Amino acid sequence: MRDIKPASILLPLFQRMDFHLAVRAILEGEIQAQVWVDDPHRPASALLVNGRHAYLAGAQDNMDFNQALPARLLDGVRPLGEAQGLWGSVLYYDHPSWEPVIETLLADQRPRRIPRQYYAIEASPTVAPPTLPEGFTLRVADRGLLNDSDVLGLDDLRLEMVSERASIAEFLDKSFGICPIYENRLAGWCLSEYNCGERCEVGIATLPDFQRRGLAAAVTAAFIQLAWQRGIRHIGWHCYAGNQPSIATALRAGLHKVCDYQAYSLIASVDKS
């Protein structure tokens, strides 16, 4: 079940999930992930696990494949949870008919359905320039910033860089981003995720001391400009449906809502013996 098939074989299974760029990035080998299929030659069901994120698609009545889901999910995220004795992940799926399967077979992992939304924008050189709050400057998230000993808080940025990439070096080679700086302190970041072809998604955060100043929208505008310069033409943005600050930031930056969708939050104990 671990045989990884070429993108041309597995992408049709995930056609309803094309707005999840992570799926395409995994199948095209842009990011590391674990891939399980029911049949390595003619797959009808597939599970992709990238860190705390899992993507499920295909036939929902494949009993042998379905019965293995709890163990596969635990195997995929175990290294992330062993230190704490707990692990948590988000499971995305391609059709509502997966819901009874998930709620029954993954009952021990306490599935909780969570509504989410997807926004997008076509990058353009005509995006309005950012208007930063007073006292802030912008730095590209590159090796020069990481090596700048005068900037405080860069360990948070380093952790974020490896939330999707295997290493900081891989992030610097394949991803990009922009960071607001206040005096000599990191104030947040807006980084590309799942870069694949002319597409990327956004990972954005404003650190607590700098929130509610209109910073996120300005940083997003700068990110869109940088994305255009890097050859990106389509930018995606995922958020929880109840995350009004994230939604407001996306809309102020010119993104438009594409769709609503559902996912499941999962959590379980990890046996460290």
N, C-alpha and C positions, 0 to 999 in steps of 0.2 A: 504493500500500500504506500510505501514511501517513494516509489519511482516518480521522479519529476518529469513531466511531459513538456514538450515544446509549447510555447505560447499558442501556436496555431491549433494545437489539440485541445487545450483547456480553456482558452478564451471563450469559445462558444457557450460553455457551461455557465460562465459568469457574465453573459451579455447584459443581463438586467442590472448588473452592478458596475457598469462601466464608469459611473460617476465616482466610484471608489478607485482613485488612481493607484492606491496601494496594490490592488489586485493585478493590474497590468505591470506595475513595477516589479512585483514578485515573479510573475510568469515570464517576464522578459529578462530576468536575472539582474535587475538594477539594484535590488536590495535582497538581503539574505532572509530566508524564511524556511519553515518546514512545510512540506506539501504531502498530503495523503490523498490517494485516489482509490476507488474500489477496484478498478481494473486498469493496469498500466497500459494496455493496448487499446481498449475502448472504454474510457472512463465515463461513467454516468453520474457519479457524485464525487465531490472534491472538498477538501478542507485545507485552508492555508492559515498558518499561524506565524505571525511576525510580532515577536515580543508579546505585549498584552492585547494585541488585536488579532482576531480570528475571523475568517471569511468562509462561509458555507454556501454551497450551491449545488444544483443538480436534482436528481430524483430523490424525493422525500420518503419513498417506500422501500428503500434499499436497506433491509433489516440488518444484514451483517455489517455493513458500513456504519449504520446508525448506532448499533450496539457498542461499537468501538469509540464513539465520539467522546464519552467522558474521559477515557484514558488518554486519547490523543490530545485533548485540550490540556489535560494536566501535564502530560509530557512536554508540551510546547512551551508552557509558561513556568514550569517547575523551577528552573534556575533563578527566575526573578523573585520567587516567593520563599525560597528555602531559608533565607536569613531571618525572615520575620515569622515563619511558620504559617503564613497565610499567602494566598495569591488572589489576585483579582484580574479580570480581563473583560473585554467587550467583544461580543459575538455578533457579527453582521451576517445577514442571510438574504437570499435572492428572492424569496417568495413567502407570503404569509402562511402557506401550508406547512412550513417548517416549524411553526410555533407550537403545535401540540407535541411534535417530536422533541423539541428543545425542553419544553416544560415537563415532559414525562421522563425522558432519559437523563436529563441533567438536573433533576429535582434536588439531588444532594449538593449541587453547586449553586443553589439558591438563585435561580434565574429571575431577574427583575427587568421587565420590558421598559425601555426608555425611548421616548420619541426624540428624533433628531431631525436636523434640517441641513440642506446642502445649498450653498450659494456659489456663484461663479462670476467671472468677468473676463473679457478678452483684453489682454494687455495691449497698451497703445502708447505711442510716444506723446500723445496729447493729454494724458492724465494730468490733472491739475497738480502743480507742485505742492508739497506738504507745507503747512503752516505750523511750525513747532511752537509750543508754549515757551515763554521766556525762560532763558537759562539752559535750554536743552540744545545739544548738538547731535548729529548722527554720525555713526561710524559703521563701515562695512564689517560684517562678521567674518574677518579673515585672520590669517596668521599674525599680521601686524597688531591687530587688536588683542589677540590672545597673549601676545608676548609683551604687551604694554604693562609694565609693573606699576604704573601710576594709576591705573583704573582698578577700582575695587569691585568685588562681586563677580569676577569672571568665572569662578568655579560653577556658578549656576548656569552660565552660558555653556560651559563645557559639558555639563550633564545633559542639557537639552540637545546639544549637537549629537549625542550618542543615543538619544531616545529612539531614533529610527535608523541611523547609520551604525555600522559595526565599530567605527572608531572616529576620533576627531580628524585624523588624516583623510579618511574616506569622505567625511562631510566637506572638508575644505576642497577636496578634489571634485566632488560631484554635486554639492549643494551650494547654497548662498544665502545671504540674509543681511539685515540691517539692524543696528542697535541704537537706541537713544541713550545718551550719556548726560547725566546732570552733574556739573562740576567734575569730580573724578569718580563718580559712582555709576555702575551699570543700572539703568532704569527699566530694562526689559529687552525684548527682541521680537523680530518678525523674520522667521526662517522658512526656507523652502523645504517641503517634504515630498517624498516619493517622486522626485524628478524623473520624468520619462518622456523622451521626445521633446515636443514643444509644450508639454504640460507640467504643472507642479501644483501642489497644495500648500496651504499656509499653516504654520504653527506660530502662534502669537501669544505673548504674555506681557503685561505691565506689572512690575513688581509692586507690592503693597504700598510702599511709601510714595509712589508716584501716580497712583490711580486717581480717577475723577478730575483729570486736568485736560482732557481732550487729546491726550498723547497718542493713543492707539490708532486713531483714524489718520493722523499725520504720518505715523510710521508706516502704516499700510500703504498710503499713497507713495511714499518713498520706495517701499518694497516693489510696488507695481512698476515703477520706473526702472528699478534695477533689474526686474525680471525681463522687461522688454530688451534691455541692453544685453542680457544673457541669452537671448533667443527664445524666451518663453512667450507663448502667445495665449495660453489659456490657464487661468488660475482658479483653483477650487478652494472652498472654505467649508468645513464641517463644524457643526456646533450642536449642543443640546437645545431642544426646542424651548426650554425654559431659561436659557442663558440670554437674557435681554441685552446686557452690555455687549456681548459678542455679536448678536444680531444687529444692534444699532451701529456698531463699528463697521461691520460689513456693508451695511446700506450706505453709511456716510462716505465710505471709500468707493462707492459706485458699483458694488457687486449686486446682483439680482438673485432672488430666490428661485432655485430650480425645482426642488422637490422636498417633500417631507418623507421620512422613512423611519423604520423601527430598528432597534438593536436590543440586545440583552446584556445586562451587567451580570457577571458571574463571580462568585467568590467561594473558596473552599479551603479547608485545612490541608497543609502539606505534611506528609509523614517524613520526618527527618531521620528516622532510624535506618 
